[in-house]
Amino acid sequence: MRLHKEGKTFVKVTGVGFCIFLISAWYYSFIWLWAAATLFFILFIFMFRFFRIPNRSLFPVKGAVLSPCDGKIVIIQEVEETEYFKDRRLQVSVFMSINNVHINWVPVDGKVKYFRHHQGEYLVAWHPKSSEKNERTTFVIDVNNKGTTEILFRQIAGYIARRIVTYVKENELVVQNQQLGFIKFGSRMDLFLPLGTEICVKKGDCVKGTETVIAKL
């Protein structure tokens, strides 16, 4: 199992903490030192698992919107998108629990036409208003850089997640399954697709980033 670069500090801190308390507990034999060593060992395993890099095929699927993350489909509905399109769109939302891989991937080939980071609140990620009120990062990709189809997707910080990391910028050409970023400790991703898009998942489905086809364009 490989470790993502975003987790190296967390793993080092918990690993060092475990070693310090283990050695101290072995030397002094205090119960509270053994308890602390056990806690840090559990945290070390959790951090390593949370920041793992999964083995994925990373094969592109032309004409499809692949899931940008691992998680569970919690919303599929027609909504008014108010930040960029300012019209009706199909929203598909994926909730990531702390058990999911939290790497985010680019769902389609194209050019990043719009990028904004918004400060905000920290409502629980499944809250309907979290897409509008929470700290979030919004991207719009011009699919295949042709100017005919645009999709918007949004990284949303949740109640526990307090840091969104992004690796792409406006006007950059991106490819499907390229790493987009990372959201630390529980979060959500929204996709806003053109009306009439064929949705290939249903509410409650568990999806895998880079592998599950969310929609066909």
TAPESUL-V60803 format. One record per helix or strand of 2 or more residues. SS is the DSSP state (a for helix, b for strand). FROM is the first residue (numbers start at 1). TO is the last residue. If there is no record, write none. Layout:
ss;from;to
SS;FROM;TO
SS;FROM;TO
This chain:
ss;from;to
b;2;3
a;5;28
a;31;50
b;52;53
b;64;66
b;71;81
b;87;96
b;103;105
b;110;118
a;130;133
b;136;143
b;150;157
b;164;166
b;173;174
b;179;183
b;187;193
b;198;199
b;206;207
b;213;216
